[in-house]
Amino acid sequence: AVTAFSAFVSAMAGIGVVPRRSCNRAARTSTLLIACFSLLSGCTGQNLRGYADVPAGIVPMLGWFGGETTGSWNPLGAEHVVADNEGDTLFNVNGRLDFCKTICSNYQGCKSFAYCDGACFLKDGEVNVSTPRHNNTFCTTYFWSSETVTTTPEPARIEEPVCRSFSSDLSMNQLQQYDGNPEAESRGSVDIFMCTNGTMTASLVLHDGLSELIATHIHHCSGGSTPQKRTGVMCTGPPVVNFCGHDAVGLIDVGTSYTGLCSGYDIGTGISNNLGMPGKLVPSLGLTVMDLVTDMIENPNRYYFNVHSLASYNQWHPDFRGVSRGVIELNSAPVATTTLAPMDPDDADRCYDLYSQLAMNELQEYHDNVDARALGYASFTLCANGTLSATVLVWGGVSEVIAMGIHRCHGGDTPMTKTAEMCQGPPVIAFCGENANGYLNYGVQYTEACAKYSGLGASRTEDVEGTVVPNEQGETNTGELVLDIVRNPHMYFFNVHSLDSYGFWYPRDIGMCRGSMNIGQPSSSDEP
């Protein structure tokens, strides 16, 4: 079975129209003059790619199959139904349904796809409402239609309560950092159990704090301009569930009482144990308990658990940032795992499949960024014997793609800046790029130029070979590097650089869009 990849997906839903931008951009370095250009229409003050302004609430699909269209992706009749003749598979993708819709819309030749619980298989077969079909336990065929497609709803039935367990690893968040923080080492974990019938409990263990705990909540993300700000990594938003806390006047009042006081830190161990805390719904979003639990199951990364201490409250008041927090994760039931078995470093012929979902990172955001809407997906085959290849699809960008590569995290002072979520570090594998003087130099020759954007706005660089970048000692042990990426994917990220981002960030190689490395591609054996 395909393991669902839950992180990060909500950021990919809907690309919209690239906004109008001015053509005036001065040279940002002494060696590089940024020229203003567009894919089709030039800098005329018109929307890029020639689209008209779109009324609020309508998100156009910027697809290879004919530019902006009005319509929608629809299941073939109902869930768990697939077409008898799907055509050939073009590309396999890890991601949620909305992400798969966007990928197919921008992948040349994709006319339908089979979605299989966290993965999709892009197909070139023509599918419509009349296409012959059959039931499938895991997968559903989706096709694009410019007409409204209706399905006959199943008869209403009484639903049994749905219960799920969640967890979160807690530490000082980037947003909670300040000079002189006496609780900078505060850390812990929380296990949460929630049911659609209203049952909510949590067990919280916190280490290395100092001041009294005055509030604990689950929060829902609100808004955000980058994946980090749109998800529990760095988002902000209202509390939706209260657990332990202090109802005293002048402290954190969210309109719903807490279910009890939080435990103090044990003098001997320095640990605060809060076991079996009942939860209480905070009606900040107008959701029922059933709605909330259902959304948390489908989108756990849009929620975070936050702990507030008296010291953090005094520091941030009237803003309630807290002392430590963590992204909510949905715990899976025990299943046959796809986790790699212990590997023999001498296995020089072993190959591994990885992927990365790409978007503008928090570190890559800047004013008047013409590539702010760039998104993408990259799949990799990395072999310890030195065979390295990637297929990369990027869309929504404007300026020329000039370099792509895998980077290793280096340094950092918070959990986010120490790992691929927001770390920085040197390139370790170079893929496509421009070798001419004045462009981004990874220290090795790129094997080929990155694909240009097509007339319909997507760049697809297929099966590009990778080259290992020598380390500081001038060494290139490909086998050890590949095994380290596989063992520690959270310490590596894939970065895409555009001409505009290079000109803005020079001499730093910050890039245009990026994503953490992840193990596993859906394989052909998983196909419907």
N, C-alpha and C positions, 0 to 999 in steps of 0.2 A: 504494500500500500504506500501511497505517496504521503510523506509527512508534510503537514501544512506549515508554511512559513508565515508566521503571524506578524512579524515585526514590520513596521514601516509602511504598510500598504495603503492606509487611508490617505497618505500624502499624495498618492498617485492619481486619485480620482478626478478626472476632468481637466483638460488642458486649457480650454478657453481660447481666446484670441489674443495674439501678441499685441500689446498696446502701442499706440502711436508714439514715436520718439523723434527727437530732434536729430538732425544730421550733423550737428556741430560737435566735434570731439577733438580736442587738441592732442598733440603728441604728449605721451605720458612719460617717456624716457628719452634719453639723448640718442638712443640707437634705433628706436622703433616709432614710426609714424602710423597711427591707427587710421585707416581709411574707412569712411562710412559707406556701407553698401547693404543691399538687401538681396534676397534670393531671387525675386522676380521683378518687383515693381520699382526698385531703387528707392532712394530717400526722397520721397515726394510729399511726405506728410500723410500719406494714405496708410491704412493698416497693412502690416506686412502680409505677404501672400495674397493680397488683393481682396481680403474679406471686408464686408461691410460691418459696421457696428452691430453687435448682437444684443437684442433686448434682454433685460435682466431676467435671470432664471432659465435662460436657454443656453446650454453648453454645446457648441458645435463639435462634431467629431472631425478632426483634421486628418482625413484618411487618404491612403494611397489610391483609393478606388474612386476618386473624383472630387477631392477637395472637400469643402464644407457641405454637409448634407443634413437634411432634417430627417430624423428617424431614430431608431434605437436598436440595441442588441436585444434579442429575444430568445428565450428557450424554445426548443423544438417541441411544442405541445405542453410539456410539464417537466419537472425535475426528474433526473435519472432516466432520461430518454435520449438516445443517440441515433444519428442518421445511419441507415444501412450502408450508404456509400458516402464516406466523408472525404474522399480524395486522399492525396498524399500528405504526410506530415511535413511541415516546413520548418518548425522550430518548437522546442520545448521550453516552458517557462515556469518558474516557481513564483507564485503570487496569488493574491485573492482575486475575486471575480472582476471587480472594477479595473484592476491593473491589467488583467488579461484582455478586457475589452479595449483598453487603450493601446496595448501592444499590437493586437490584431489590426486595429485601425491604422497603424503606422508601419506595418510590415508588408512590403510589396508582395502581392499575390495571395494574401490571407483573405479568405472569403467566409470562413467560419472557424469555430474552435470547439474542442471538447474540454469542459471544465471538470476537474476531478479532485475536489476537496483540497485546495491549496496548490494545485498545479494545473496547467492547461497545455493543450497540444494544438498548435495552429495548423489549419488545414486549408487546402486549395480547392476543395470540392464545393460546388454550388449547392446551397441549401435554401429551401423556402418552406412555406407552411404546408405544402403538399408532399414534401419529401418523405419517402418510406422510412420507417424508423422501427426501433425495438427498445425494450427496456434494458437498463444497465444498472448494476448495483451501486456504482460509484460515480459515474460520469453523466454529464448533460451537454448536449450540443447546443451552441448558441450561434445565431446568424443575424446579419444586419438586414433590417427592413425599413423602408421609407414610409410604410403604412403601419397603422396601429394594429398590433397583433393581440388578440384576446384569447384567453384560455378559460376553460370551464373550471371553476373552483371545485375542490373536493368538498364533500358534505362536511358540515361542521361536526366536530367531535370534542368530547371532554378530554382536556389535556391533563396528564399527570404532571405534578410539579417537576420542574427540571432543576437539578442541583449541580453545582460545579465548585471545584476548589481552585483557589488562586493563591499566588504568593508574590512577594516582592522583597528584593534585597535592598536594604536601606543604608544610605550614607549621605554625607554632606553633598548637596547638589551644587552645581556651578552657580546657580542663582542664590544660594544660601551662604556663599563665601564672603567673608569680610575680615579685615585686619584685626588682630587681637581676639579672634573668636575663641573663647575658652572651651568650646565643645566641637572644635573642628574635627576631632577624631571620632565623633559619635557615629555609631554604626549598629546595624541589627538586621532583623528579618521579621516578616509577618506572614502568617498563613491565614487565609480567608476562606470561609465556606458560605455560599449564598445560594438561595433557592428562589424560584419564581413565586412561591407561595408566601414569601416574606421572611423566611428563616435566614438570619444573617449573624455570623459569629466570626471572631478573629482572635488569634493569639499572637501577641507582640513581644519580642525580646529585644531589648536595646542595651548596648554596651557603651561605656566611656562617656556618658553624659555627666552633667554636673547639677543643673538646676531642675526645678520641678517641671514635670510634664503636665501641660495644661490643656492640650487638645490633640486628638488624632482623627483623621478623616480619610476617606477616599474622595479624590477630586476628579472632575471631568475636564478634559482639555477644551479650551475655547480659543478658536482662531489660530494665528501663527503664520509666519511667512517662510519657514524652512521646516524640513522634516523634524528637526529637534524641537521646534516651538509648536509643532502641530501634534506631537505625541508626548507621552509622559516623561520623556527624557528631559525636556526643558520647557514644556508648556506651562501655562497658568490657566486656572479656571475655578469654578465654584465647587465647594464640597457637595457631595451627593449622598454620603453616608457618614454618620457620626458614630464613633466608638467611645472610648474613655475620654474624659476631659473634665474641666472645671467650669461650673455654671455661674461663678461669681460675677457680679457686675463689674464691668471694666475690662474683662478678659475677652476671649474670642467668642462672640455670639453670632451664630449663623442662623438663628431663628428656630432651631430645634435643640432640645436639651440633650446633653450627653448621657450615656447609659450608666455611668459610674465614674469614680475618680481613678486616675491612673496610678499605678504602683510607683513608689519611690525607688531610688537606686539603693541596692544593698550595700552597706558600708564595707563589708568584706570583699565582695566580688565585683562591685561596681556595675551590677546588672539590674535592670528593671524588667521584671516578668509580669506580663499582663495576659493571663491565659483565659480563654473562653469568653472574651468580651462580647456581649450582645451588640448588634448594630441597629441603627435607627435611620430610616430614610429621611433625607433632607430634600424638601420639594423645590429645590432651586431651578430645576429644569422642567418641572411639570410632568415628570415621568412617573408611571406606576412602578412598583417593585418588579413586576414582570417585565416591563419595558427596559428597566435599568439592567437587570440581570441578563436579559437577552442581548442587549447591546454590549455588555462587558464580555460575554462569551464570544461575540463576533468581532469585537474591536478592543481587546484588552489593553493594547498599547496607547489607547486614548485616555487611559486612567492612570492615576498615580496615588500612592499612599503617602501621606504627609504627617510628620510628627512635629508638634510645636512645644518648645520649652519656654519657661519664663524668660530666660536670657535672650532667646531669639525673638520673642515677642517684644521685649524692650528695645532690641536693636532695630527691628523693622517696622514697628508700629508707625502709621496705621496700615501698612502693608503686611500681610500675614504670610511670610515666606517659609517659616519653619526652620527646624534644626537639621533634619535629615529626611530624605524621601527616596522613593524608588518606583520604577515603572511596574504596573500590574502585569503579571504573567499568568496565563491560563495553564493549569497543570493538566497534563494529558494522562489518560488512563494507561496503565502498563500495556505496551504493545510490542510486537517484534520490532526491535530497534534497527535503525540504519546507521548507528554510530560506528565509526571505524574500529575494528579490532586493533589491538596493539600491533605496531608495524615493525618489521625488521629493517633497520636503517640500510642494510646491505641489499635490500630488494630494489635493484636498480631499474627494473622494468615496470614497476607498478605505476598506474596512472589514476588520477583522481579528477572528478567533476566538481566544479564550484560555480557560483554565480554571485552577482551583485546587482542590486536595484539602485538606480542613480537618480539623484536630485540635487539641487543647489543646497549645499551644506551651510550650517550656521556660520562657519568660518569664511564662506565664499560670498556672503551677501554684501552688496555695496550699492550706493545710490545710482540710479539711472543705468542699471545693469541690463543690457540688451538681451542677455542670455538667461534672465532670471527664471524663465519658464521652461528651461531645458530639463528634460527627463530622459531616462534611458534604462536599458537592461543589458547586462553583459554575462555571457556564459564562457566558461574556461575548461580546457582539458590540460592539466599540468602533470607531466610525467617525470619521475626521478631520473630517467635516462637523458633528460634534456629536451624532450619534445614538449613544447609549450605553445598553445594556440588559444585564440579567443574570437568570439563573434560578438560584436557590439552594435546595438541599435540605439541611436540618440535622436530625439525629436524635440521640437519646441524652441531650439536655439536659433541663433541668427548668424553669428560670426563664425568664421572658418574653424573647424576642429584641427588643432595643430599637434596634439600629443595625447597619448593614453598610456597609463602604466599602473602597476601594483606598487603600493608604498607600504613600508613597515612603520608602525608606531614607535615614537621615540620621546621619552620624557613625559611630562604632564603632571599636574598636581591634584587632579580630581578624577573620580572614576570615568568620567566622560572624556577628559583630555588624555587619559592614559590608554584608552582603547579606541577602536576604529570609529566610534560614534563621533568624536571630535578631536582625535589626536592629530598630530603632525609628524612627519618623518620622511626619510629619503626614499626615492624609488628603488625597487629591487628587481623589477622586471619591466622592460620597455616593450611596447607593442608598436602600433603605428605612430607616425609623426613626420614632421618636416625636418629634414637634415640640413637645410640651408643655413648659412650663417645668420645670426640675429634671432633665430627661433629658440625655443626651449631645448636645452642640451641636457639630456639624461646621462651623458657620459659614454653612451654607446650609439651606434648607428641604428635608427629605426629600420625595420625590415621593409616597410612600405608606407606610403602616405595614407592618412585616414580618408575615408570616403567623404566626398562633398555632399552637402545637403541636396536632395533631389528637388525637382520643381515643386513637389508637394510637401517639402519640409522635413524629410527624415534622412538621416545618415546611417547607412548600414555597412560596417566593415566586417567582412566575413572571413573566418578562418585565417586571421592574421597571425603570423608567427611571433613569438616572444623571444627576447634576448635578456639574459641575466645581467644586471648592472653590477660591476665589481664593488665589493665592500671597501671600507676604509683601508684595509690591508691589501687591496688589489686582488682579492680572491673571488672566485665564482664557483662555489660548490653547489651546483644545481640540485643535486639529490637532497642535501641537508636543507636547502631553502624550501623546496617543495614540501618535504615532510613537516617542516615547521609551520608553513602556511596551513596545512591540513590539520595539524594538531592545535594550532592557535589562530583560527581564522579571525577572531575578534581583535587581533593585533595587526591586521592588515586591511587596507582599503584600496579600492580601484578609483583612480582619478582621471577625469577628462579635462583637458585644457583647450580653451578657445583663444582665438587671436585677441579678442577684446579682454578676456580675463587676464591673459598674459601681459597685455599692455598696462592694465590697471595695477596688477600686483607686482610687476617687475621691480627688483630682481628676485622676489620670492615666487615659488611655484605653487600657489594656492589652488588654482584650477577653477573650472566652471561648474562642474557637478561631480559628485562622488558617491560611493556607497561602500559599506563594509563587505568583506568577503564572507561567503557562507558556503557550507559544505552541501553538496548534493544537487544534481539535476534530475528531473524526472526522466527515467530511462524508457526505452522502447517497450520493455516488458510491462510497464505500468499503463500503457495506452489502452483506450477502450476498444 
